[in-house]
Amino acid sequence: MSDAPEQLYAAREPVFPKRVKGPFRSFKWWAMGVLLGIYYLLPWVRWDRGPNLPDQAVLVDMANRRFFFFWIEIWPHEFYFIAGLLIMAGLGLFLFTSAFGRVWCGYACPQTVWTDLYILVERWIEGDRNARLRLHKQKWNLQKLRLRLTKWVAWLLIGLATGGAWVFFFADAPTILVEMITGTAHPIAYTFVLSLTATTFFFGGIAREQICIYACPWPRIQAAMMDEDTIVVAYRDWRGEPRGKARKGDTTEYGDCVDCMACVNVCPMGIDIRDGQQLECITCALCIDACDDIMKKLGRERGLVDYIALKDEQNERAGNPKTPILKHMLRPRTLLYTGLWALVGVALTVALFVRPALEVTIRPVRNPTYVTLADGSIRNTYEIGVRNKHGEDRPYYFSLSDANHLQIELEGTDELVVIAEADEEKKVRVYVIAPKGSEMATLDRSDLRIWIKDGVTGDRTFKDTVFNGQGR
C-alpha cells in the first residue's frame, strides 16, 4: 500500500473540440461574427453632433463625464439610465436562462465568443482535433515549435486588437490610434491595451473552459432561474440505452446510441452529455449537431441529443407527447421576468424623451446663512449651475417671481444673464437681497423661486429654495 497522499484533484486534460457542421454551429458562427463585428467596428462609426462634440457614435467620455450613444447623450447626473440598462440586462439574463438554460453562455458570453475565435485560429494553423491531439503528444521539434509560435502570434494579435478596441470606446478612435502608434498616447491607454491583450490571450487560448468552470459564478446561480419547464440540452437515455452497435451473432437489443463519442469530441467543455446535466455544460448545442449527423447517416430519427425540458423527459418516458415549446416559454416565471424587463424599458424610454433640455441645480451658501448689508438689507447667496445641453453657446437670464421687492444680482456682472458654453455646465454665484424691514428680511425662513430662461428658445424653468432672514 502506497504512503503517498491521495490526490484530490486530477490534472487538467486539454480539450481539442472537433469541427462540426449543423444549424447550431452555423448560428454560433453568425453570433460570433455579429458580436465581434460590433465590438471591433462600433468605435469607428461616425456621428455628426456639431462643432463642439465628438463625432464618435458610441463614446464613454470619461474626461468630460459624458456618455454618447448615437443621438443620445447621458450626463453624469443621469446615471440612472445606465443603472436601468444594467437592470434590464440582468432581467434579460434571468428571462433567457429561465426559458433556455445557459443560452447566454453558449452563444453570447465574451468568454465563449473569443474562445470560439481562438479555437478557429488554432484549427486553421494546427489542423482538426486528431492533428491537434497528435501535436500535443508529440515531442518538441522544429515543426511543433513553428506551429505553436504561429498560433501564439495570431492569438496575441487578436488580443492586441481586443485591447485596442476597448480603449477606442473611451476616446476618439482615429485620434487615439495615431497617438498609440506614434507613442504619444497616455500611459493608461497602453496599460489597458497590454492588460486586455494578456487576459484575452490567457482566457481564450490557455484557460478556456477553466474560466467557465471555476471563475464564472453563473453556473452556480443558474439553478435558481430554472425549473422543470426550462429547455436545456439533454440526452434521451431511454431511447439511446444500452449503447453499442450490433455485431454478427450479438443478440443484445441496443438503443440508438452507437457510442461513437461524436458528442464528446465536439464539446468545447470536454464533457459527455450522456452523463446527465452537469455544471460544465454551457448549452452550446454542438453535441446536438454531431449526434444528428450520425443519426442521419444511420437512417435513424434525429433528437437523441436535443433541447428538451425535464417535463418532456417525464412525458416521453411515459409514452406521452412533448409539451409544445410555446407552453414551456409562457409560464409565470418567464412572464414575470418579461413584465419586469418591459416595465424598466418603458420607464427608461419615457424618462429619456421627457427629460428637460434646460436643467438647473441650486445650492444655498450656508456659511454664513445671510449677510446684513450697510443699509440694513439682508442678502442670501446661492450657487447655481445651468446645464446647456445644446451644441452652441447660449445666454440664460435670471429673475425672481415674488412681489416682495427682492433684488437679484449675479456675481461679477451688472446684468442678469450668463453665457453657458455648448454642452457645459455654467456655475454662477447669485445674490438675492431683501430690503430692510421687509417681510422676508424679518422672517426666519421664506420660500423663494428663482427662474432661468433660455435666451434662444425662450424655454423657462425654475428652482425652489428658501430665503433666510433675521427672524423676529
Secondary structure, 3 states (H helix, E strand, C coil): CCCCCCCCCCCCCCCCCCCCCCHHHHHHHHHHHHHHHHHHHHHHCECCCCCCCCCECEEEECCCCEEEECCEEECHHHCHHHHHHHHHHHHHHHHHHHHHCCHHHHHCCHHHHHHHHHHHHHHHHHCCHHHHHHHHHCCCCHHHHHHHHHHHHHHHHHHHHHHHHHHHCCCCHHHHHHHHHHCCCCHHHHHHHHHHHHHHHHHHHHHCHHHHHHHCCHHHHHHHHCCCCCEEEEECHHHHCCCCCCCCCCCCCCCCCCCCCHHHHCCCCCCCHHHCCCCCCCCCCHHHHHHHHHHHHHCCCCCCEEEEEHHHHHHHHCCCCCCCHHHHHCCHHHHHHHHHHHHHHHHHHHHHHHCCCEEEEEEECCCCCCEECCCCCEEEEEEEEEEECCCCCEEEEEEECCCCCCEEEECCECCCEEEECCCEEEEEEEEEEECCCCHHHHCCEEEEEEEEEECCCCCEEEEEEEEECCCC
